[in-house]
Amino acid sequence: MRFLHTADLHIGKRVRGFSLKEEQERALEHIVRIACEKRVDAIVVAGDIYDKPVPPTWALGALEHFLEQATDAGITVIMIAGNHDSAERLAFGARFMSAERVCIAQPFSGEPQFIDMESATGAARFHLIPFVRPVHVRAAYPNEAESIASYTDALACAAHHQPLRSDAANVLVAHQFVVDGETKPETCESETIVVGGLDSVEARVFDAFDYVALGHIHGPQRVRRDTVRYSGSLYPYSFSEAGRQKHVDIVDIDESGNAQVTSVPLPEERTLREVRCTFEDLRAAAQTDAHADDYLHITLEDEALMDAMAKVREFYPNVMQLDFAHDAEAFTGNTQEVAHNVRKRDPLSVVSDYYEQQAGEALSEQQRELLHVIIEEAREEEEGGAQ
């Protein structure tokens, strides 16, 4: 059995106000092209199909086109919901689509969900556990509720109820924060991680499965063993991922559960980059920069520059964030002083100055009025709570 493992598509996501529609649509087409070139039997998407429970209309069309391309090529698509998805909305029509090679997990209910597939190279059972919390598992198995206190307990219980096959490979598809003892996966700024690791799941609870296709963490990596893997996200969704190659995993697995994994990079016509230099050096570099339309985080080493964002966008139109190096250094060196000075200022002026620095333009009068209302409501709530 050969399948392609990917996850964290986050279709519909915006980064710092910029739509990534073109980039996501191209990346989805690349996935189908790779799947066809590698002659896979299935594409496995391990959660976070959309970025929001109610995605924009174009995101629905992008997923539909992706599914149409894959199934027209004779490839089965297997998907589960992640923490960003609405499991109920994602699974709408799933019972009808399964006849068309589209297999979408239903919301977790305790009823085991799996897909059996046969191919010339072997059989496999794909076990589907969409993103769950302990409360969901306790509700599904009330007789075992007292023993389910943590995410590890919850996933151990859910995995235990999956019917394993002895005559085929057993592949688990899940979307959780999986750790190996004190060893945690490398994370990025674009992920939703619970502080303190309360949502962590010990990888050992998946030892019965031959391969574990994970989603949730945006950097490709293994956990505990080579066959427990995060494929990583479709696209870099934060500057902490800038410069990191995105890829999909091609998994060959036989009926005995022996698996080989090959990573295939995803092409990036336009990506996220970080640049640090003076304004003049930046302008000179732009003259020969073949990727001037990349999404940029620029740190200028100049002391000051009037209308900096507007000037930089004349030759780098997709600047997402603009900082001055001396501001960052001053903040790093004088954190307490800076914090004290900010607290002395009116909140509206702080937000206004920040917005103008980042957007290159001042807040409109309507935006200022709305901010004023929000700040006053927050003050009233704070004062009311203190009484």
C-alpha positions in Angstrom: 0.0 0.0 0.0 1.3 3.4 -0.9 -0.2 6.6 0.4 0.6 10.3 0.7 0.5 11.8 4.2 -0.2 15.5 4.6 -2.0 17.7 7.1 -2.7 21.3 8.3 -3.9 22.7 5.1 -5.6 25.6 6.9 -7.5 26.5 3.7 -8.8 30.1 4.0 -6.1 31.3 6.4 -5.0 34.9 6.3 -1.6 35.9 7.6 -1.3 39.4 9.0 -4.3 40.4 6.8 -3.0 38.9 3.6 -5.1 36.2 1.8 -3.1 33.1 0.8 -5.7 31.9 -1.7 -3.4 31.6 -4.7 -0.6 30.0 -2.7 -3.0 27.4 -1.1 -4.7 26.6 -4.4 -1.3 26.0 -6.0 -0.1 23.9 -3.1 -3.2 21.7 -3.3 -2.6 21.2 -7.0 1.1 20.2 -6.3 -0.1 17.6 -3.8 -2.4 16.0 -6.4 0.4 16.1 -9.0 2.9 14.4 -6.6 0.2 11.8 -5.7 -0.2 11.0 -9.4 3.5 10.9 -10.1 4.1 8.6 -7.2 1.1 6.4 -8.1 -0.3 6.5 -4.6 -3.5 4.6 -3.6 -4.6 7.3 -1.2 -4.0 10.8 0.1 -4.3 11.0 3.9 -5.1 14.5 5.3 -4.6 14.5 9.1 -6.8 17.4 10.2 -7.1 21.2 10.0 -8.5 21.1 6.6 -9.8 24.6 7.0 -8.4 27.4 9.2 -11.8 28.2 10.7 -14.9 26.3 11.6 -16.8 28.4 9.1 -14.4 28.9 6.2 -14.8 31.5 3.4 -16.7 30.4 0.4 -13.6 30.3 -1.8 -12.0 27.8 0.6 -15.0 25.4 0.1 -14.4 25.6 -3.7 -10.6 25.0 -3.3 -11.2 21.8 -1.3 -13.9 20.7 -3.8 -11.5 21.2 -6.7 -8.7 19.3 -4.8 -11.0 16.3 -4.1 -12.3 16.3 -7.7 -8.7 16.3 -9.1 -7.6 13.5 -6.8 -10.7 11.2 -7.3 -10.7 11.8 -11.1 -7.1 10.3 -11.0 -8.5 7.3 -9.1 -7.0 8.3 -5.8 -8.9 7.8 -2.5 -8.8 10.8 -0.2 -9.1 10.2 3.6 -9.6 13.1 5.9 -10.2 13.8 9.6 -11.1 17.0 11.4 -8.5 19.0 13.4 -8.9 21.5 16.2 -9.5 24.3 13.7 -12.3 22.5 11.8 -15.9 22.0 12.6 -16.1 18.2 12.6 -19.8 18.3 11.9 -19.6 20.7 9.0 -16.6 18.9 7.5 -18.4 15.6 7.6 -21.6 16.9 5.9 -22.4 14.5 3.1 -19.6 12.1 4.0 -21.8 9.0 3.7 -22.6 9.9 0.1 -19.1 10.9 -0.8 -17.5 7.6 0.4 -18.8 6.0 -2.8 -16.7 8.6 -4.8 -13.4 7.8 -3.1 -13.8 10.6 -0.5 -13.7 9.3 3.1 -14.3 11.8 5.8 -14.4 10.9 9.5 -17.5 11.7 11.4 -17.3 13.6 14.7 -15.9 11.5 17.5 -18.7 9.4 19.1 -16.9 6.3 20.4 -18.0 4.2 17.4 -14.7 3.0 15.8 -14.1 4.6 12.4 -11.8 2.9 9.8 -11.3 2.5 6.1 -10.1 -0.9 4.7 -8.2 -0.6 1.5 -6.7 -3.3 -0.8 -3.9 -2.8 -3.4 -1.5 -4.8 -5.4 1.2 -4.2 -2.9 -0.9 -5.1 0.2 -3.9 -4.3 2.4 -4.2 -1.6 5.1 -6.8 -0.5 7.6 -6.8 3.3 8.2 -8.1 4.1 11.7 -9.6 7.6 12.0 -9.6 9.5 15.2 -10.5 13.2 14.6 -9.3 15.8 17.1 -10.7 15.0 20.6 -10.6 16.3 24.1 -10.9 14.1 27.3 -14.5 15.4 27.7 -15.5 13.9 24.4 -14.0 10.5 25.2 -15.5 10.4 28.7 -18.9 11.1 27.1 -18.4 8.3 24.5 -17.3 5.7 27.1 -19.1 6.6 30.4 -18.1 3.3 32.0 -14.4 4.3 31.6 -14.9 8.0 32.4 -13.2 7.8 35.8 -10.0 6.6 34.3 -9.8 9.4 31.7 -8.2 12.4 33.4 -5.7 13.5 30.7 -5.3 13.8 26.9 -3.0 10.7 27.1 -5.8 8.8 28.9 -8.3 9.9 26.4 -6.3 8.9 23.3 -5.2 5.6 24.9 -8.9 4.8 25.4 -9.9 5.8 21.9 -7.1 3.9 20.3 -7.8 0.8 22.4 -11.3 0.7 21.0 -10.1 0.7 17.4 -10.3 -2.9 15.9 -6.9 -3.9 14.6 -6.4 -6.2 11.7 -3.9 -9.0 11.9 -3.8 -9.6 8.2 -3.1 -6.0 7.1 -1.2 -2.9 8.0 -2.8 -0.7 10.7 -2.5 3.1 10.0 -3.8 5.6 12.6 -4.8 9.1 11.4 -5.0 11.6 14.3 -4.6 15.2 15.1 -3.1 15.9 18.6 0.0 17.3 20.3 2.0 14.1 20.6 5.2 13.9 22.8 7.7 11.3 23.9 8.2 11.8 27.6 10.1 15.0 28.1 10.8 15.2 24.3 8.3 17.5 22.7 7.9 18.3 19.0 9.4 21.5 17.6 6.6 24.0 17.4 5.9 27.2 15.4 4.2 30.5 16.1 1.2 29.6 13.9 0.1 26.6 16.0 -2.5 26.6 18.8 -0.7 25.0 21.8 -2.0 24.8 25.3 0.4 26.4 27.8 2.0 23.9 30.1 1.5 20.9 27.8 -1.9 20.0 29.2 -3.0 18.8 25.8 0.0 16.5 25.2 -0.5 12.9 24.3 2.2 10.3 25.0 3.3 8.6 21.7 3.5 5.2 23.5 -0.3 4.9 23.4 0.0 4.4 19.6 2.5 1.6 19.8 0.0 -0.9 18.4 -0.2 0.9 15.1 2.3 0.4 12.3 2.2 4.0 11.1 0.7 7.0 12.8 -0.2 9.9 10.4 -0.3 13.0 12.6 -1.5 16.5 12.1 -1.4 19.6 14.4 2.3 20.5 14.4 3.4 22.6 11.4 7.0 21.4 11.1 7.7 18.0 9.6 9.2 15.6 12.2 9.1 12.2 13.9 8.0 11.4 17.4 9.4 8.4 19.3 9.9 6.3 16.2 10.2 6.9 12.4 6.7 5.7 11.8 5.0 8.3 14.1 5.2 11.4 12.0 3.9 14.9 11.5 4.0 15.8 7.8 3.9 19.5 8.6 1.6 22.2 7.1 0.8 22.9 3.5 2.5 26.3 3.6 4.5 28.5 6.1 1.9 30.3 8.2 4.3 32.3 10.4 7.7 33.9 10.1 9.0 31.3 12.6 8.6 28.9 9.6 10.5 31.1 7.1 13.2 29.2 5.3 11.8 25.8 6.3 11.0 23.6 3.4 7.5 22.2 3.4 6.9 18.7 2.1 4.6 15.7 2.0 5.4 12.1 3.0 5.1 9.2 0.7 4.6 6.0 2.8 5.0 2.5 1.4 3.7 -0.1 3.9 3.2 -3.9 3.5 0.7 -6.1 5.1 3.1 -7.0 7.9 3.3 -3.3 8.8 6.8 -2.6 7.5 6.9 1.0 6.4 9.3 3.1 4.4 8.9 6.9 4.3 10.1 9.3 1.6 9.7 13.0 1.9 8.9 15.0 -1.3 9.3 18.8 -1.1 6.4 21.1 -2.1 7.4 23.9 -4.6 6.9 27.4 -3.3 6.5 30.1 -5.9 5.9 32.7 -3.3 6.8 32.2 0.4 7.6 34.0 3.7 11.0 35.6 4.2 12.8 37.7 6.8 15.2 40.4 5.7 17.4 42.7 7.8 19.3 45.6 6.2 19.3 49.4 5.6 16.6 50.9 3.4 19.1 51.8 0.7 20.5 48.2 0.7 16.9 46.9 0.5 16.1 49.1 -2.5 19.2 48.1 -4.3 18.5 44.4 -3.7 15.0 44.7 -5.0 16.3 45.6 -8.5 17.5 42.1 -9.1 15.3 40.1 -6.7 13.4 37.5 -8.6 11.1 36.9 -5.6 10.2 40.5 -4.9 6.6 39.4 -4.5 7.4 37.2 -1.5 5.7 37.9 1.8 8.3 39.7 3.9 9.2 40.6 7.5 11.7 43.5 7.1 13.8 44.8 9.9 15.4 48.1 8.9 18.7 49.1 10.4 18.1 52.8 9.8 17.6 55.1 12.7 14.3 56.4 11.3 12.4 56.7 8.0 9.3 58.6 7.4 6.4 56.6 5.8 8.6 53.6 5.9 5.9 51.0 5.1 4.7 53.0 2.0 8.2 53.5 0.7 9.2 49.8 1.1 6.0 48.6 -0.6 7.0 50.6 -3.7 9.4 47.8 -4.5 8.3 45.0 -2.1 4.5 45.1 -2.3 3.8 42.2 0.1 5.5 43.4 3.2 3.6 41.9 6.1 5.7 43.3 9.0 8.1 46.2 9.2 10.3 46.8 12.3 13.3 49.0 13.1 16.3 47.2 14.6 17.0 49.9 17.2 13.4 49.6 18.5 13.7 45.9 19.0 17.1 46.2 20.6 15.9 49.0 22.9 12.9 46.9 23.9 15.1 43.9 24.6 17.6 45.9 26.7 15.0 47.9 28.6 12.0 45.7 28.9 10.8 47.1 32.2 11.3 50.7 31.2 9.5 50.3 28.0 6.6 48.5 29.7 6.4 51.3 32.3 6.3 54.0 29.5 3.6 52.1 27.6 1.4 51.8 30.8 1.6 55.6 31.2 0.2 56.2 27.7 -3.4 56.2 26.7 -4.3 52.8 25.2 -5.8 54.4 22.1 -2.6 56.2 21.3 -0.5 53.0 21.8 -2.7 51.0 19.4 -2.9 53.9 16.9 0.9 54.3 16.8 1.4 50.5 16.4 -1.2 50.3 13.6 0.4 53.2 11.7 3.9 51.6 12.0 2.7 48.3 10.7 0.2 49.3 8.1 1.9 52.5 6.9 -1.2 54.6 7.3 -3.2 56.1 10.2 -6.4 54.7 11.7 -9.5 56.1 10.1 -11.9 58.1 12.3 -14.3 55.2 12.2 -11.6 52.8 13.4 -10.6 55.2 16.2 -14.2 55.5 17.4 -14.6 51.8 17.4 -11.4 51.3 19.3 -12.5 53.9 21.8 -15.8 52.0 22.4 -13.9 48.7 22.9 -11.4 50.3 25.3 -14.1 51.9 27.4 -16.1 48.7 27.6 -13.0 46.8 28.7 -12.4 49.5 31.4 -16.0 49.2 32.6 -15.7 45.5 32.9 -12.4 45.7 34.7 -13.8 48.3 37.2 -17.0 46.3 37.7 -15.0 43.2 38.4 -12.9 45.0 41.0 -15.9 46.2 43.0 
